[in-house]
Amino acid sequence: MRYLKLSGLEPLIITPESNFVNVGERTNVAGSKKFLRLIGEGNFTEALEIARNQVEGGAQILDVNMDDGLIDGKASMVKFLNLIASEPDIARIPIMIDSSRWEILEAGLQVVQGKSVVNSISLKEGEEEFIRQAKIIKRYGAAVIVMAFDEVSQADNYQRRIEIAERSYKILVDKVGFPPEDIIFDLNIFPVATGMEEHRRNAIDFIEATRWVRQNLPYVSVSGGVSNVSFSFRGNDAVREAMHSVFLYHAIKAGMNMGIVNPTMLEVYDEIPKDLLELVEDVILDRRDDAT
């Protein structure tokens, strides 16, 4: 069998028997105001403490993102990854180098310790650029997250998700020679219960597309940002926690095996009050006409 193998100072081998792999997201300037402030002030010592807390909190991969207009993303990424490498208790887990800018991803690849994950590339800029970036990532020996995005748009329904995933997979495996076990698809988790009819299948389409990808594209993994699904309920943590748990319960059964989740924003599925559970499942699984 071919398994996704990542590493910091210690290996992380993801097999079909592995539990869901939790990616820590607080070392992301877009996901944490505190982290952004510390990086902006040049206070890397305290920023490292956020990384350490993520590892202690159970993160198995550390997502690092420096995409903000007010900081030098490339310099900050290089400095932070170098500092992590000197902290064995943080460096033991693999790094996810996260940026929408290629030059930051490549700068991160040049200094990161171990076998990392690049987050992300897509067909958005066309096939030629996609292949060019994939070849460089392969040369550095990293795994890659591929977004369900092409020259037309982001995939926002079941059919588009599987079309883009299949096309990306064939290009990577057949044209680039990319190891299929090093491919991780992010199939776009979008909010549900927004009040808009066209959003009602956002969760179920992701879950069904995940099932298709895991059955039809050998050896790949599926990931995503779980908190997006409950975005309509900002400020209502009890409902959001229940939504994340229900979504993950069904997505993991369909084959989602890793993702960005804040562990403190998760309710145990079996402990969700029955009336709330029924309502949340109506929304996530689109079981009722009024579940928008």
LINLIN-V478317 format. One record per residue. RES is the residue in three letters. PHI is phi in whole degrees, 0 to 359 (none if undefined). PSI is psi in whole degrees, 0 to 359 (999 if undefined). NEAR is the number of other C-alpha atoms within 10 Angstrom. Layout:
BEGIN
res | phi | psi | near
RES | PHI | PSI | NEAR
RES | PHI | PSI | NEAR
END
This chain:
BEGIN
res | phi | psi | near
MET | none | 154 | 5
ARG | 248 | 118 | 13
TYR | 247 | 152 | 16
LEU | 288 | 119 | 18
LYS | 243 | 120 | 17
LEU | 240 | 170 | 23
SER | 199 | 148 | 20
GLY | 254 | 239 | 22
LEU | 283 | 339 | 17
GLU | 243 | 150 | 13
PRO | 283 | 151 | 14
LEU | 232 | 109 | 18
ILE | 251 | 121 | 11
ILE | 257 | 112 | 19
THR | 247 | 170 | 15
PRO | 300 | 338 | 11
GLU | 274 | 349 | 6
SER | 296 | 147 | 10
ASN | 288 | 167 | 11
PHE | 307 | 132 | 17
VAL | 268 | 121 | 19
ASN | 266 | 123 | 19
VAL | 260 | 121 | 26
GLY | 283 | 132 | 26
GLU | 243 | 9 | 25
ARG | 281 | 346 | 24
THR | 268 | 46 | 27
ASN | 228 | 120 | 22
VAL | 296 | 338 | 22
ALA | 277 | 338 | 14
GLY | 258 | 351 | 12
SER | 215 | 114 | 13
LYS | 298 | 323 | 12
LYS | 296 | 315 | 16
PHE | 297 | 317 | 24
LEU | 301 | 315 | 23
ARG | 297 | 315 | 14
LEU | 296 | 317 | 17
ILE | 294 | 319 | 23
GLY | 299 | 325 | 17
GLU | 276 | 354 | 10
GLY | 76 | 18 | 13
ASN | 269 | 75 | 12
PHE | 287 | 337 | 17
THR | 297 | 312 | 12
GLU | 289 | 326 | 14
ALA | 300 | 323 | 19
LEU | 297 | 328 | 21
GLU | 296 | 326 | 14
ILE | 296 | 317 | 19
ALA | 299 | 316 | 25
ARG | 297 | 318 | 19
ASN | 298 | 323 | 15
GLN | 297 | 316 | 23
VAL | 295 | 315 | 20
GLU | 295 | 331 | 12
GLY | 279 | 0 | 13
GLY | 107 | 4 | 13
ALA | 295 | 136 | 23
GLN | 260 | 344 | 21
ILE | 222 | 143 | 27
LEU | 251 | 116 | 29
ASP | 275 | 124 | 24
VAL | 241 | 120 | 23
ASN | 228 | 129 | 25
MET | 239 | 27 | 28
ASP | 278 | 94 | 21
ASP | 209 | 138 | 14
GLY | 297 | 339 | 7
LEU | 265 | 358 | 8
ILE | 235 | 159 | 17
ASP | 278 | 96 | 14
GLY | 300 | 319 | 21
LYS | 293 | 311 | 19
ALA | 296 | 320 | 13
SER | 294 | 319 | 20
MET | 298 | 311 | 25
VAL | 299 | 313 | 19
LYS | 296 | 315 | 14
PHE | 294 | 318 | 21
LEU | 294 | 323 | 20
ASN | 295 | 321 | 16
LEU | 293 | 319 | 15
ILE | 301 | 318 | 19
ALA | 299 | 338 | 18
SER | 267 | 4 | 11
GLU | 242 | 93 | 12
PRO | 304 | 327 | 12
ASP | 288 | 339 | 14
ILE | 267 | 317 | 23
ALA | 292 | 353 | 25
ARG | 291 | 337 | 21
ILE | 258 | 154 | 24
PRO | 293 | 155 | 27
ILE | 257 | 140 | 28
MET | 254 | 110 | 28
ILE | 278 | 113 | 25
ASP | 243 | 118 | 23
SER | 197 | 152 | 25
SER | 268 | 358 | 13
ARG | 249 | 123 | 14
TRP | 301 | 320 | 16
GLU | 296 | 331 | 12
ILE | 286 | 318 | 23
LEU | 301 | 315 | 25
GLU | 291 | 321 | 18
ALA | 297 | 321 | 16
GLY | 295 | 317 | 28
LEU | 300 | 328 | 24
GLN | 289 | 337 | 11
VAL | 242 | 346 | 15
VAL | 294 | 145 | 22
GLN | 267 | 140 | 21
GLY | 84 | 194 | 21
LYS | 258 | 113 | 22
SER | 259 | 181 | 26
VAL | 241 | 133 | 27
VAL | 266 | 128 | 25
ASN | 234 | 94 | 23
SER | 198 | 173 | 22
ILE | 234 | 164 | 24
SER | 201 | 175 | 26
LEU | 277 | 9 | 22
LYS | 306 | 318 | 16
GLU | 267 | 10 | 13
GLY | 102 | 165 | 12
GLU | 294 | 320 | 15
GLU | 298 | 313 | 10
GLU | 293 | 322 | 14
PHE | 302 | 313 | 20
ILE | 294 | 318 | 19
ARG | 301 | 312 | 11
GLN | 294 | 318 | 17
ALA | 298 | 321 | 24
LYS | 296 | 321 | 17
ILE | 292 | 316 | 13
ILE | 299 | 318 | 21
LYS | 298 | 320 | 17
ARG | 297 | 324 | 10
TYR | 280 | 352 | 14
GLY | 77 | 21 | 18
ALA | 267 | 162 | 21
ALA | 272 | 168 | 26
VAL | 220 | 141 | 23
ILE | 265 | 129 | 23
VAL | 249 | 121 | 25
MET | 280 | 146 | 25
ALA | 280 | 80 | 25
PHE | 212 | 133 | 23
ASP | 229 | 194 | 21
GLU | 298 | 338 | 11
VAL | 274 | 305 | 10
SER | 186 | 179 | 11
GLN | 287 | 142 | 18
ALA | 289 | 124 | 20
ASP | 233 | 13 | 20
ASN | 216 | 175 | 19
TYR | 301 | 309 | 20
GLN | 299 | 315 | 12
ARG | 294 | 323 | 19
ARG | 300 | 312 | 26
ILE | 286 | 328 | 23
GLU | 297 | 311 | 16
ILE | 292 | 320 | 21
ALA | 298 | 315 | 25
GLU | 295 | 317 | 17
ARG | 296 | 315 | 13
SER | 299 | 316 | 24
TYR | 299 | 314 | 23
LYS | 296 | 319 | 16
ILE | 297 | 311 | 16
LEU | 296 | 314 | 20
VAL | 282 | 315 | 13
ASP | 276 | 321 | 12
LYS | 265 | 325 | 11
VAL | 263 | 336 | 16
GLY | 73 | 30 | 13
PHE | 286 | 134 | 22
PRO | 298 | 123 | 18
PRO | 298 | 331 | 21
GLU | 289 | 346 | 19
ASP | 265 | 9 | 21
ILE | 258 | 129 | 25
ILE | 236 | 122 | 26
PHE | 266 | 133 | 25
ASP | 255 | 108 | 26
LEU | 267 | 20 | 32
ASN | 67 | 100 | 24
ILE | 267 | 121 | 21
PHE | 244 | 160 | 20
PRO | 294 | 149 | 20
VAL | 245 | 172 | 28
ALA | 56 | 45 | 23
THR | 269 | 350 | 15
GLY | 91 | 355 | 12
MET | 256 | 128 | 9
GLU | 305 | 320 | 13
GLU | 290 | 350 | 12
HIS | 262 | 359 | 16
ARG | 294 | 332 | 24
ARG | 261 | 13 | 24
ASN | 304 | 316 | 23
ALA | 284 | 312 | 26
ILE | 294 | 325 | 21
ASP | 295 | 320 | 23
PHE | 297 | 314 | 27
ILE | 297 | 315 | 25
GLU | 292 | 322 | 18
ALA | 294 | 323 | 25
THR | 300 | 315 | 29
ARG | 299 | 316 | 19
TRP | 297 | 314 | 18
VAL | 299 | 314 | 25
ARG | 293 | 332 | 18
GLN | 276 | 332 | 13
ASN | 248 | 344 | 12
LEU | 242 | 94 | 17
PRO | 304 | 138 | 13
TYR | 76 | 356 | 20
VAL | 282 | 165 | 21
SER | 247 | 164 | 26
VAL | 231 | 133 | 24
SER | 228 | 180 | 27
GLY | 171 | 166 | 23
GLY | 266 | 103 | 18
VAL | 293 | 325 | 21
SER | 295 | 341 | 22
ASN | 302 | 327 | 16
VAL | 296 | 333 | 21
SER | 253 | 18 | 24
PHE | 302 | 332 | 16
SER | 293 | 344 | 14
PHE | 248 | 31 | 16
ARG | 306 | 132 | 10
GLY | 98 | 343 | 9
ASN | 249 | 81 | 11
ASP | 296 | 325 | 14
ALA | 298 | 316 | 14
VAL | 291 | 318 | 18
ARG | 299 | 316 | 23
GLU | 299 | 319 | 22
ALA | 295 | 319 | 24
MET | 297 | 317 | 30
HIS | 299 | 317 | 24
SER | 293 | 316 | 21
VAL | 295 | 315 | 23
PHE | 301 | 311 | 25
LEU | 296 | 320 | 22
TYR | 306 | 313 | 14
HIS | 280 | 323 | 18
ALA | 291 | 321 | 22
ILE | 294 | 320 | 18
LYS | 299 | 328 | 12
ALA | 279 | 347 | 20
GLY | 123 | 2 | 22
MET | 293 | 123 | 26
ASN | 240 | 1 | 25
MET | 204 | 163 | 24
GLY | 178 | 165 | 21
ILE | 269 | 111 | 20
VAL | 225 | 136 | 21
ASN | 274 | 110 | 20
PRO | 302 | 334 | 15
THR | 284 | 348 | 8
MET | 255 | 37 | 15
LEU | 234 | 132 | 19
GLU | 262 | 148 | 19
VAL | 288 | 127 | 12
TYR | 310 | 313 | 17
ASP | 287 | 350 | 10
GLU | 257 | 1 | 9
ILE | 288 | 131 | 19
PRO | 306 | 138 | 10
LYS | 304 | 319 | 10
ASP | 293 | 319 | 8
LEU | 293 | 318 | 14
LEU | 301 | 317 | 19
GLU | 296 | 316 | 13
LEU | 295 | 317 | 15
VAL | 295 | 319 | 24
GLU | 292 | 327 | 18
ASP | 303 | 319 | 16
VAL | 284 | 309 | 24
ILE | 299 | 317 | 26
LEU | 264 | 5 | 20
ASP | 52 | 55 | 20
ARG | 267 | 349 | 15
ARG | 227 | 150 | 12
ASP | 300 | 327 | 10
ASP | 265 | 17 | 12
ALA | 272 | 43 | 20
THR | 258 | 999 | 18
END
